[in-house]
Amino acid sequence: EDQCERTFFQLVYSIVPHDIHPSSMINADQPMIYMGPGGTQYTYAEKGSKQVSLYGLEEKCGFTSFLAVMVEGLVLDIQSIWCGKTAASLPKCLAWTAAKAVCHIFSWNTNSHWSNVPTIQEFFEQIIKPHRQKMINKQHLPNSASTKSIIFFDCWQVHRSSDMLDWLKTIYDWLITILVRARCTGVFQPCDVGLQHVYKHII
């Protein structure tokens, strides 16, 4: 409770002095999406069998989605991160084309399906930065570093790494980064509390 209160006041003391518009306050989080083995619900196993082996059941294939939502409730474009050495590890071309048409972006990490600094940089360059510009135009805000935005995400090791935070500070002088404190994600992060559950069930 104390940690949540501290984070709340950190947000307040960032929002009020800079008069930050609600459209420029963004919470982001990264749920893991597991994909079960394909096929139907039918098997050639004998009726009444207690154990039925299923090929690939133990293989936990999946990807990570990078979700972001504004205070106003608008969900931003989505990034998905896949494990692989090249773009060949991404979904098939037709799915990719359809997803990109609605501003979904695909990225890959050579080591795992989790985000790393390069994929998060893509997220900011291709989603957060264009969104900010769009909101500046829509709300007729000054197009300068004085128009601040807030990114609010959890204190995962990559988010709080010096490589990540230094890059954000250097590239985006208009961005204020606030981290959800440890063990507060499930009660104080909007994406985790509200958006992820719905998103996973839709998928």
mmCIF file of the C-alpha atoms, coordinates in Angstrom:
data_MODEL
# 
_entry.id   MODEL 
# 
loop_
_atom_site.group_PDB 
_atom_site.id 
_atom_site.type_symbol 
_atom_site.label_atom_id 
_atom_site.label_alt_id 
_atom_site.label_comp_id 
_atom_site.label_asym_id 
_atom_site.label_entity_id 
_atom_site.label_seq_id 
_atom_site.pdbx_PDB_ins_code 
_atom_site.Cartn_x 
_atom_site.Cartn_y 
_atom_site.Cartn_z 
_atom_site.occupancy 
_atom_site.B_iso_or_equiv 
_atom_site.pdbx_formal_charge 
_atom_site.auth_seq_id 
_atom_site.auth_comp_id 
_atom_site.auth_asym_id 
_atom_site.auth_atom_id 
_atom_site.pdbx_PDB_model_num 
ATOM 1   C CA . GLU A 1 1   ? 0.000   0.000   0.000   1.00 0.00 ? 1   GLU A CA 1 
ATOM 2   C CA . ASP A 1 2   ? 2.827   2.414   0.853   1.00 0.00 ? 2   ASP A CA 1 
ATOM 3   C CA . GLN A 1 3   ? 4.585   1.562   -2.415  1.00 0.00 ? 3   GLN A CA 1 
ATOM 4   C CA . CYS A 1 4   ? 1.425   2.241   -4.423  1.00 0.00 ? 4   CYS A CA 1 
ATOM 5   C CA . GLU A 1 5   ? 0.950   5.539   -2.607  1.00 0.00 ? 5   GLU A CA 1 
ATOM 6   C CA . ARG A 1 6   ? 4.514   6.583   -3.420  1.00 0.00 ? 6   ARG A CA 1 
ATOM 7   C CA . THR A 1 7   ? 3.990   5.751   -7.080  1.00 0.00 ? 7   THR A CA 1 
ATOM 8   C CA . PHE A 1 8   ? 0.709   7.683   -7.076  1.00 0.00 ? 8   PHE A CA 1 
ATOM 9   C CA . PHE A 1 9   ? 2.395   10.827  -5.779  1.00 0.00 ? 9   PHE A CA 1 
ATOM 10  C CA . GLN A 1 10  ? 5.260   10.371  -8.220  1.00 0.00 ? 10  GLN A CA 1 
ATOM 11  C CA . LEU A 1 11  ? 2.676   10.436  -11.005 1.00 0.00 ? 11  LEU A CA 1 
ATOM 12  C CA . VAL A 1 12  ? 0.924   13.473  -9.511  1.00 0.00 ? 12  VAL A CA 1 
ATOM 13  C CA . TYR A 1 13  ? 4.155   15.434  -9.123  1.00 0.00 ? 13  TYR A CA 1 
ATOM 14  C CA . SER A 1 14  ? 4.989   14.702  -12.752 1.00 0.00 ? 14  SER A CA 1 
ATOM 15  C CA . ILE A 1 15  ? 1.552   15.430  -14.219 1.00 0.00 ? 15  ILE A CA 1 
ATOM 16  C CA . VAL A 1 16  ? 0.630   18.661  -12.440 1.00 0.00 ? 16  VAL A CA 1 
ATOM 17  C CA . PRO A 1 17  ? 3.782   20.808  -12.966 1.00 0.00 ? 17  PRO A CA 1 
ATOM 18  C CA . HIS A 1 18  ? 3.968   19.863  -16.663 1.00 0.00 ? 18  HIS A CA 1 
ATOM 19  C CA . ASP A 1 19  ? 0.188   20.019  -17.248 1.00 0.00 ? 19  ASP A CA 1 
ATOM 20  C CA . ILE A 1 20  ? 0.336   16.660  -19.036 1.00 0.00 ? 20  ILE A CA 1 
ATOM 21  C CA . HIS A 1 21  ? -2.659  15.907  -21.241 1.00 0.00 ? 21  HIS A CA 1 
ATOM 22  C CA . PRO A 1 22  ? -4.486  12.584  -20.541 1.00 0.00 ? 22  PRO A CA 1 
ATOM 23  C CA . SER A 1 23  ? -3.726  11.413  -24.082 1.00 0.00 ? 23  SER A CA 1 
ATOM 24  C CA . SER A 1 24  ? -0.016  11.640  -23.241 1.00 0.00 ? 24  SER A CA 1 
ATOM 25  C CA . MET A 1 25  ? -0.150  9.374   -20.187 1.00 0.00 ? 25  MET A CA 1 
ATOM 26  C CA . ILE A 1 26  ? 0.508   5.790   -21.248 1.00 0.00 ? 26  ILE A CA 1 
ATOM 27  C CA . ASN A 1 27  ? 0.701   2.538   -19.328 1.00 0.00 ? 27  ASN A CA 1 
ATOM 28  C CA . ALA A 1 28  ? 2.464   -0.359  -21.063 1.00 0.00 ? 28  ALA A CA 1 
ATOM 29  C CA . ASP A 1 29  ? 2.889   -4.017  -20.147 1.00 0.00 ? 29  ASP A CA 1 
ATOM 30  C CA . GLN A 1 30  ? 4.015   -7.257  -21.770 1.00 0.00 ? 30  GLN A CA 1 
ATOM 31  C CA . PRO A 1 31  ? 1.913   -10.413 -21.359 1.00 0.00 ? 31  PRO A CA 1 
ATOM 32  C CA . MET A 1 32  ? 3.196   -13.743 -22.620 1.00 0.00 ? 32  MET A CA 1 
ATOM 33  C CA . ILE A 1 33  ? 0.823   -15.521 -25.008 1.00 0.00 ? 33  ILE A CA 1 
ATOM 34  C CA . TYR A 1 34  ? 1.160   -19.317 -25.108 1.00 0.00 ? 34  TYR A CA 1 
ATOM 35  C CA . MET A 1 35  ? 0.052   -21.194 -28.189 1.00 0.00 ? 35  MET A CA 1 
ATOM 36  C CA . GLY A 1 36  ? -1.134  -24.741 -27.597 1.00 0.00 ? 36  GLY A CA 1 
ATOM 37  C CA . PRO A 1 37  ? -0.559  -27.530 -30.095 1.00 0.00 ? 37  PRO A CA 1 
ATOM 38  C CA . GLY A 1 38  ? -2.912  -27.443 -33.059 1.00 0.00 ? 38  GLY A CA 1 
ATOM 39  C CA . GLY A 1 39  ? -5.350  -30.055 -34.273 1.00 0.00 ? 39  GLY A CA 1 
ATOM 40  C CA . THR A 1 40  ? -8.840  -31.083 -33.195 1.00 0.00 ? 40  THR A CA 1 
ATOM 41  C CA . GLN A 1 41  ? -10.317 -32.494 -30.040 1.00 0.00 ? 41  GLN A CA 1 
ATOM 42  C CA . TYR A 1 42  ? -10.344 -36.009 -31.532 1.00 0.00 ? 42  TYR A CA 1 
ATOM 43  C CA . THR A 1 43  ? -7.841  -38.819 -31.029 1.00 0.00 ? 43  THR A CA 1 
ATOM 44  C CA . TYR A 1 44  ? -7.343  -42.438 -32.087 1.00 0.00 ? 44  TYR A CA 1 
ATOM 45  C CA . ALA A 1 45  ? -6.850  -43.472 -28.462 1.00 0.00 ? 45  ALA A CA 1 
ATOM 46  C CA . GLU A 1 46  ? -9.223  -46.091 -27.112 1.00 0.00 ? 46  GLU A CA 1 
ATOM 47  C CA . LYS A 1 47  ? -12.383 -44.729 -25.486 1.00 0.00 ? 47  LYS A CA 1 
ATOM 48  C CA . GLY A 1 48  ? -12.063 -44.465 -21.724 1.00 0.00 ? 48  GLY A CA 1 
ATOM 49  C CA . SER A 1 49  ? -8.269  -44.130 -21.812 1.00 0.00 ? 49  SER A CA 1 
ATOM 50  C CA . LYS A 1 50  ? -6.941  -42.464 -18.677 1.00 0.00 ? 50  LYS A CA 1 
ATOM 51  C CA . GLN A 1 51  ? -3.876  -41.021 -20.386 1.00 0.00 ? 51  GLN A CA 1 
ATOM 52  C CA . VAL A 1 52  ? -3.708  -39.844 -23.979 1.00 0.00 ? 52  VAL A CA 1 
ATOM 53  C CA . SER A 1 53  ? -0.368  -38.667 -25.302 1.00 0.00 ? 53  SER A CA 1 
ATOM 54  C CA . LEU A 1 54  ? -0.415  -35.619 -27.513 1.00 0.00 ? 54  LEU A CA 1 
ATOM 55  C CA . TYR A 1 55  ? 2.492   -34.680 -29.732 1.00 0.00 ? 55  TYR A CA 1 
ATOM 56  C CA . GLY A 1 56  ? 3.953   -31.306 -28.853 1.00 0.00 ? 56  GLY A CA 1 
ATOM 57  C CA . LEU A 1 57  ? 1.890   -30.831 -25.691 1.00 0.00 ? 57  LEU A CA 1 
ATOM 58  C CA . GLU A 1 58  ? 4.971   -30.068 -23.601 1.00 0.00 ? 58  GLU A CA 1 
ATOM 59  C CA . GLU A 1 59  ? 6.307   -27.533 -26.084 1.00 0.00 ? 59  GLU A CA 1 
ATOM 60  C CA . LYS A 1 60  ? 5.464   -24.087 -24.764 1.00 0.00 ? 60  LYS A CA 1 
ATOM 61  C CA . CYS A 1 61  ? 5.557   -22.055 -27.944 1.00 0.00 ? 61  CYS A CA 1 
ATOM 62  C CA . GLY A 1 62  ? 4.455   -18.461 -27.754 1.00 0.00 ? 62  GLY A CA 1 
ATOM 63  C CA . PHE A 1 63  ? 5.187   -14.803 -28.166 1.00 0.00 ? 63  PHE A CA 1 
ATOM 64  C CA . THR A 1 64  ? 5.126   -11.637 -26.096 1.00 0.00 ? 64  THR A CA 1 
ATOM 65  C CA . SER A 1 65  ? 2.716   -8.794  -26.773 1.00 0.00 ? 65  SER A CA 1 
ATOM 66  C CA . PHE A 1 66  ? 3.632   -5.244  -25.870 1.00 0.00 ? 66  PHE A CA 1 
ATOM 67  C CA . LEU A 1 67  ? 0.344   -3.566  -24.951 1.00 0.00 ? 67  LEU A CA 1 
ATOM 68  C CA . ALA A 1 68  ? -0.129  0.115   -24.203 1.00 0.00 ? 68  ALA A CA 1 
ATOM 69  C CA . VAL A 1 69  ? -3.210  2.064   -23.130 1.00 0.00 ? 69  VAL A CA 1 
ATOM 70  C CA . MET A 1 70  ? -3.843  5.767   -22.560 1.00 0.00 ? 70  MET A CA 1 
ATOM 71  C CA . VAL A 1 71  ? -5.470  7.151   -19.426 1.00 0.00 ? 71  VAL A CA 1 
ATOM 72  C CA . GLU A 1 72  ? -8.463  7.953   -21.637 1.00 0.00 ? 72  GLU A CA 1 
ATOM 73  C CA . GLY A 1 73  ? -8.846  4.231   -22.347 1.00 0.00 ? 73  GLY A CA 1 
ATOM 74  C CA . LEU A 1 74  ? -7.632  4.075   -25.962 1.00 0.00 ? 74  LEU A CA 1 
ATOM 75  C CA . VAL A 1 75  ? -5.484  1.026   -26.687 1.00 0.00 ? 75  VAL A CA 1 
ATOM 76  C CA . LEU A 1 76  ? -2.461  1.856   -28.825 1.00 0.00 ? 76  LEU A CA 1 
ATOM 77  C CA . ASP A 1 77  ? -1.070  -0.267  -31.645 1.00 0.00 ? 77  ASP A CA 1 
ATOM 78  C CA . ILE A 1 78  ? 0.337   -3.611  -30.505 1.00 0.00 ? 78  ILE A CA 1 
ATOM 79  C CA . GLN A 1 79  ? 3.800   -5.071  -30.917 1.00 0.00 ? 79  GLN A CA 1 
ATOM 80  C CA . SER A 1 80  ? 4.440   -8.812  -30.787 1.00 0.00 ? 80  SER A CA 1 
ATOM 81  C CA . ILE A 1 81  ? 7.885   -10.277 -30.158 1.00 0.00 ? 81  ILE A CA 1 
ATOM 82  C CA . TRP A 1 82  ? 8.867   -13.694 -31.487 1.00 0.00 ? 82  TRP A CA 1 
ATOM 83  C CA . CYS A 1 83  ? 11.969  -15.789 -30.932 1.00 0.00 ? 83  CYS A CA 1 
ATOM 84  C CA . GLY A 1 84  ? 14.097  -16.308 -34.038 1.00 0.00 ? 84  GLY A CA 1 
ATOM 85  C CA . LYS A 1 85  ? 17.163  -15.306 -35.991 1.00 0.00 ? 85  LYS A CA 1 
ATOM 86  C CA . THR A 1 86  ? 15.362  -13.601 -38.880 1.00 0.00 ? 86  THR A CA 1 
ATOM 87  C CA . ALA A 1 87  ? 11.928  -12.424 -40.031 1.00 0.00 ? 87  ALA A CA 1 
ATOM 88  C CA . ALA A 1 88  ? 11.291  -16.025 -41.160 1.00 0.00 ? 88  ALA A CA 1 
ATOM 89  C CA . SER A 1 89  ? 10.382  -16.794 -37.541 1.00 0.00 ? 89  SER A CA 1 
ATOM 90  C CA . LEU A 1 90  ? 7.430   -14.392 -37.712 1.00 0.00 ? 90  LEU A CA 1 
ATOM 91  C CA . PRO A 1 91  ? 3.857   -15.383 -38.695 1.00 0.00 ? 91  PRO A CA 1 
ATOM 92  C CA . LYS A 1 92  ? 3.145   -16.144 -42.334 1.00 0.00 ? 92  LYS A CA 1 
ATOM 93  C CA . CYS A 1 93  ? 3.161   -13.306 -44.819 1.00 0.00 ? 93  CYS A CA 1 
ATOM 94  C CA . LEU A 1 94  ? -0.642  -13.100 -45.167 1.00 0.00 ? 94  LEU A CA 1 
ATOM 95  C CA . ALA A 1 95  ? -1.137  -12.780 -41.408 1.00 0.00 ? 95  ALA A CA 1 
ATOM 96  C CA . TRP A 1 96  ? 1.696   -10.258 -41.226 1.00 0.00 ? 96  TRP A CA 1 
ATOM 97  C CA . THR A 1 97  ? 0.191   -8.119  -43.995 1.00 0.00 ? 97  THR A CA 1 
ATOM 98  C CA . ALA A 1 98  ? -3.261  -8.139  -42.405 1.00 0.00 ? 98  ALA A CA 1 
ATOM 99  C CA . ALA A 1 99  ? -1.856  -7.243  -38.978 1.00 0.00 ? 99  ALA A CA 1 
ATOM 100 C CA . LYS A 1 100 ? 0.334   -4.445  -40.323 1.00 0.00 ? 100 LYS A CA 1 
ATOM 101 C CA . ALA A 1 101 ? -2.717  -2.995  -42.072 1.00 0.00 ? 101 ALA A CA 1 
ATOM 102 C CA . VAL A 1 102 ? -4.180  -2.278  -38.607 1.00 0.00 ? 102 VAL A CA 1 
ATOM 103 C CA . CYS A 1 103 ? -0.822  -0.952  -37.331 1.00 0.00 ? 103 CYS A CA 1 
ATOM 104 C CA . HIS A 1 104 ? 0.330   -4.090  -35.548 1.00 0.00 ? 104 HIS A CA 1 
ATOM 105 C CA . ILE A 1 105 ? 4.105   -4.477  -35.633 1.00 0.00 ? 105 ILE A CA 1 
ATOM 106 C CA . PHE A 1 106 ? 6.165   -7.668  -35.477 1.00 0.00 ? 106 PHE A CA 1 
ATOM 107 C CA . SER A 1 107 ? 9.643   -7.914  -33.956 1.00 0.00 ? 107 SER A CA 1 
ATOM 108 C CA . TRP A 1 108 ? 12.005  -10.758 -33.223 1.00 0.00 ? 108 TRP A CA 1 
ATOM 109 C CA . ASN A 1 109 ? 14.536  -11.481 -30.517 1.00 0.00 ? 109 ASN A CA 1 
ATOM 110 C CA . THR A 1 110 ? 17.337  -13.901 -31.373 1.00 0.00 ? 110 THR A CA 1 
ATOM 111 C CA . ASN A 1 111 ? 17.506  -15.298 -27.822 1.00 0.00 ? 111 ASN A CA 1 
ATOM 112 C CA . SER A 1 112 ? 13.919  -15.588 -26.576 1.00 0.00 ? 112 SER A CA 1 
ATOM 113 C CA . HIS A 1 113 ? 10.336  -14.461 -27.126 1.00 0.00 ? 113 HIS A CA 1 
ATOM 114 C CA . TRP A 1 114 ? 10.746  -11.740 -24.481 1.00 0.00 ? 114 TRP A CA 1 
ATOM 115 C CA . SER A 1 115 ? 11.459  -8.089  -25.207 1.00 0.00 ? 115 SER A CA 1 
ATOM 116 C CA . ASN A 1 116 ? 14.988  -6.773  -25.148 1.00 0.00 ? 116 ASN A CA 1 
ATOM 117 C CA . VAL A 1 117 ? 16.377  -3.264  -25.565 1.00 0.00 ? 117 VAL A CA 1 
ATOM 118 C CA . PRO A 1 118 ? 16.262  -3.299  -29.425 1.00 0.00 ? 118 PRO A CA 1 
ATOM 119 C CA . THR A 1 119 ? 12.626  -4.509  -29.551 1.00 0.00 ? 119 THR A CA 1 
ATOM 120 C CA . ILE A 1 120 ? 11.555  -1.924  -26.961 1.00 0.00 ? 120 ILE A CA 1 
ATOM 121 C CA . GLN A 1 121 ? 13.303  0.734   -29.002 1.00 0.00 ? 121 GLN A CA 1 
ATOM 122 C CA . GLU A 1 122 ? 11.204  -0.376  -31.982 1.00 0.00 ? 122 GLU A CA 1 
ATOM 123 C CA . PHE A 1 123 ? 8.098   -0.078  -29.801 1.00 0.00 ? 123 PHE A CA 1 
ATOM 124 C CA . PHE A 1 124 ? 8.915   3.523   -28.919 1.00 0.00 ? 124 PHE A CA 1 
ATOM 125 C CA . GLU A 1 125 ? 9.977   4.528   -32.426 1.00 0.00 ? 125 GLU A CA 1 
ATOM 126 C CA . GLN A 1 126 ? 7.051   2.923   -34.255 1.00 0.00 ? 126 GLN A CA 1 
ATOM 127 C CA . ILE A 1 127 ? 4.222   3.243   -31.714 1.00 0.00 ? 127 ILE A CA 1 
ATOM 128 C CA . ILE A 1 128 ? 4.831   5.720   -28.876 1.00 0.00 ? 128 ILE A CA 1 
ATOM 129 C CA . LYS A 1 129 ? 6.533   8.469   -30.899 1.00 0.00 ? 129 LYS A CA 1 
ATOM 130 C CA . PRO A 1 130 ? 3.900   8.536   -33.734 1.00 0.00 ? 130 PRO A CA 1 
ATOM 131 C CA . HIS A 1 131 ? 1.107   8.410   -31.149 1.00 0.00 ? 131 HIS A CA 1 
ATOM 132 C CA . ARG A 1 132 ? 2.531   11.461  -29.362 1.00 0.00 ? 132 ARG A CA 1 
ATOM 133 C CA . GLN A 1 133 ? 2.732   13.406  -32.613 1.00 0.00 ? 133 GLN A CA 1 
ATOM 134 C CA . LYS A 1 134 ? -0.829  12.443  -33.489 1.00 0.00 ? 134 LYS A CA 1 
ATOM 135 C CA . MET A 1 135 ? -2.097  13.616  -30.080 1.00 0.00 ? 135 MET A CA 1 
ATOM 136 C CA . ILE A 1 136 ? -0.156  16.902  -30.351 1.00 0.00 ? 136 ILE A CA 1 
ATOM 137 C CA . ASN A 1 137 ? -1.863  17.597  -33.675 1.00 0.00 ? 137 ASN A CA 1 
ATOM 138 C CA . LYS A 1 138 ? -5.281  16.520  -32.449 1.00 0.00 ? 138 LYS A CA 1 
ATOM 139 C CA . GLN A 1 139 ? -5.178  18.457  -29.169 1.00 0.00 ? 139 GLN A CA 1 
ATOM 140 C CA . HIS A 1 140 ? -3.327  21.473  -30.657 1.00 0.00 ? 140 HIS A CA 1 
ATOM 141 C CA . LEU A 1 141 ? -0.478  21.160  -28.161 1.00 0.00 ? 141 LEU A CA 1 
ATOM 142 C CA . PRO A 1 142 ? 2.969   22.773  -28.567 1.00 0.00 ? 142 PRO A CA 1 
ATOM 143 C CA . ASN A 1 143 ? 5.231   20.570  -30.664 1.00 0.00 ? 143 ASN A CA 1 
ATOM 144 C CA . SER A 1 144 ? 8.236   20.859  -28.376 1.00 0.00 ? 144 SER A CA 1 
ATOM 145 C CA . ALA A 1 145 ? 9.995   19.167  -25.470 1.00 0.00 ? 145 ALA A CA 1 
ATOM 146 C CA . SER A 1 146 ? 7.776   21.185  -23.119 1.00 0.00 ? 146 SER A CA 1 
ATOM 147 C CA . THR A 1 147 ? 4.846   18.939  -24.064 1.00 0.00 ? 147 THR A CA 1 
ATOM 148 C CA . LYS A 1 148 ? 5.668   16.039  -21.812 1.00 0.00 ? 148 LYS A CA 1 
ATOM 149 C CA . SER A 1 149 ? 4.441   12.445  -21.993 1.00 0.00 ? 149 SER A CA 1 
ATOM 150 C CA . ILE A 1 150 ? 4.546   9.750   -19.328 1.00 0.00 ? 150 ILE A CA 1 
ATOM 151 C CA . ILE A 1 151 ? 5.346   6.086   -19.897 1.00 0.00 ? 151 ILE A CA 1 
ATOM 152 C CA . PHE A 1 152 ? 4.362   4.004   -16.893 1.00 0.00 ? 152 PHE A CA 1 
ATOM 153 C CA . PHE A 1 153 ? 5.539   0.400   -16.896 1.00 0.00 ? 153 PHE A CA 1 
ATOM 154 C CA . ASP A 1 154 ? 6.761   -2.244  -14.460 1.00 0.00 ? 154 ASP A CA 1 
ATOM 155 C CA . CYS A 1 155 ? 10.248  -2.461  -12.993 1.00 0.00 ? 155 CYS A CA 1 
ATOM 156 C CA . TRP A 1 156 ? 11.249  -5.482  -15.051 1.00 0.00 ? 156 TRP A CA 1 
ATOM 157 C CA . GLN A 1 157 ? 15.033  -5.717  -15.359 1.00 0.00 ? 157 GLN A CA 1 
ATOM 158 C CA . VAL A 1 158 ? 15.113  -4.670  -19.031 1.00 0.00 ? 158 VAL A CA 1 
ATOM 159 C CA . HIS A 1 159 ? 12.870  -1.635  -18.393 1.00 0.00 ? 159 HIS A CA 1 
ATOM 160 C CA . ARG A 1 160 ? 15.077  -0.398  -15.562 1.00 0.00 ? 160 ARG A CA 1 
ATOM 161 C CA . SER A 1 161 ? 18.415  -1.263  -17.170 1.00 0.00 ? 161 SER A CA 1 
ATOM 162 C CA . SER A 1 162 ? 20.830  1.621   -17.672 1.00 0.00 ? 162 SER A CA 1 
ATOM 163 C CA . ASP A 1 163 ? 20.933  0.869   -21.425 1.00 0.00 ? 163 ASP A CA 1 
ATOM 164 C CA . MET A 1 164 ? 17.168  1.304   -21.658 1.00 0.00 ? 164 MET A CA 1 
ATOM 165 C CA . LEU A 1 165 ? 16.748  4.312   -19.366 1.00 0.00 ? 165 LEU A CA 1 
ATOM 166 C CA . ASP A 1 166 ? 19.768  6.151   -20.790 1.00 0.00 ? 166 ASP A CA 1 
ATOM 167 C CA . TRP A 1 167 ? 18.492  5.627   -24.327 1.00 0.00 ? 167 TRP A CA 1 
ATOM 168 C CA . LEU A 1 168 ? 15.022  6.942   -23.431 1.00 0.00 ? 168 LEU A CA 1 
ATOM 169 C CA . LYS A 1 169 ? 16.495  9.987   -21.693 1.00 0.00 ? 169 LYS A CA 1 
ATOM 170 C CA . THR A 1 170 ? 18.824  10.744  -24.610 1.00 0.00 ? 170 THR A CA 1 
ATOM 171 C CA . ILE A 1 171 ? 16.382  10.245  -27.476 1.00 0.00 ? 171 ILE A CA 1 
ATOM 172 C CA . TYR A 1 172 ? 13.141  11.544  -25.957 1.00 0.00 ? 172 TYR A CA 1 
ATOM 173 C CA . ASP A 1 173 ? 13.607  14.727  -23.948 1.00 0.00 ? 173 ASP A CA 1 
ATOM 174 C CA . TRP A 1 174 ? 9.820   14.981  -23.721 1.00 0.00 ? 174 TRP A CA 1 
ATOM 175 C CA . LEU A 1 175 ? 9.359   11.605  -22.002 1.00 0.00 ? 175 LEU A CA 1 
ATOM 176 C CA . ILE A 1 176 ? 9.013   10.977  -18.268 1.00 0.00 ? 176 ILE A CA 1 
ATOM 177 C CA . THR A 1 177 ? 9.564   7.344   -17.300 1.00 0.00 ? 177 THR A CA 1 
ATOM 178 C CA . ILE A 1 178 ? 7.867   6.044   -14.150 1.00 0.00 ? 178 ILE A CA 1 
ATOM 179 C CA . LEU A 1 179 ? 8.220   2.436   -13.015 1.00 0.00 ? 179 LEU A CA 1 
ATOM 180 C CA . VAL A 1 180 ? 5.590   0.426   -11.150 1.00 0.00 ? 180 VAL A CA 1 
ATOM 181 C CA . ARG A 1 181 ? 7.238   -0.625  -7.925  1.00 0.00 ? 181 ARG A CA 1 
ATOM 182 C CA . ALA A 1 182 ? 7.995   -4.256  -7.160  1.00 0.00 ? 182 ALA A CA 1 
ATOM 183 C CA . ARG A 1 183 ? 5.014   -6.413  -6.137  1.00 0.00 ? 183 ARG A CA 1 
ATOM 184 C CA . CYS A 1 184 ? 2.556   -3.655  -7.090  1.00 0.00 ? 184 CYS A CA 1 
ATOM 185 C CA . THR A 1 185 ? 1.888   -4.726  -10.678 1.00 0.00 ? 185 THR A CA 1 
ATOM 186 C CA . GLY A 1 186 ? -1.223  -6.758  -9.875  1.00 0.00 ? 186 GLY A CA 1 
ATOM 187 C CA . VAL A 1 187 ? -2.913  -3.894  -8.030  1.00 0.00 ? 187 VAL A CA 1 
ATOM 188 C CA . PHE A 1 188 ? -1.548  -0.680  -9.514  1.00 0.00 ? 188 PHE A CA 1 
ATOM 189 C CA . GLN A 1 189 ? -0.847  -1.260  -13.191 1.00 0.00 ? 189 GLN A CA 1 
ATOM 190 C CA . PRO A 1 190 ? -3.924  -0.675  -15.419 1.00 0.00 ? 190 PRO A CA 1 
ATOM 191 C CA . CYS A 1 191 ? -2.729  -2.964  -18.232 1.00 0.00 ? 191 CYS A CA 1 
ATOM 192 C CA . ASP A 1 192 ? -2.163  -5.835  -15.824 1.00 0.00 ? 192 ASP A CA 1 
ATOM 193 C CA . VAL A 1 193 ? -5.350  -5.309  -13.835 1.00 0.00 ? 193 VAL A CA 1 
ATOM 194 C CA . GLY A 1 194 ? -7.765  -4.691  -16.701 1.00 0.00 ? 194 GLY A CA 1 
ATOM 195 C CA . LEU A 1 195 ? -6.453  -5.060  -20.247 1.00 0.00 ? 195 LEU A CA 1 
ATOM 196 C CA . GLN A 1 196 ? -4.399  -8.261  -20.249 1.00 0.00 ? 196 GLN A CA 1 
ATOM 197 C CA . HIS A 1 197 ? -7.205  -10.550 -19.062 1.00 0.00 ? 197 HIS A CA 1 
ATOM 198 C CA . VAL A 1 198 ? -9.533  -9.409  -21.864 1.00 0.00 ? 198 VAL A CA 1 
ATOM 199 C CA . TYR A 1 199 ? -6.744  -9.511  -24.468 1.00 0.00 ? 199 TYR A CA 1 
ATOM 200 C CA . LYS A 1 200 ? -5.685  -13.082 -23.603 1.00 0.00 ? 200 LYS A CA 1 
ATOM 201 C CA . HIS A 1 201 ? -9.275  -14.336 -23.725 1.00 0.00 ? 201 HIS A CA 1 
ATOM 202 C CA . ILE A 1 202 ? -9.847  -12.751 -27.134 1.00 0.00 ? 202 ILE A CA 1 
ATOM 203 C CA . ILE A 1 203 ? -6.744  -14.487 -28.489 1.00 0.00 ? 203 ILE A CA 1 
# 
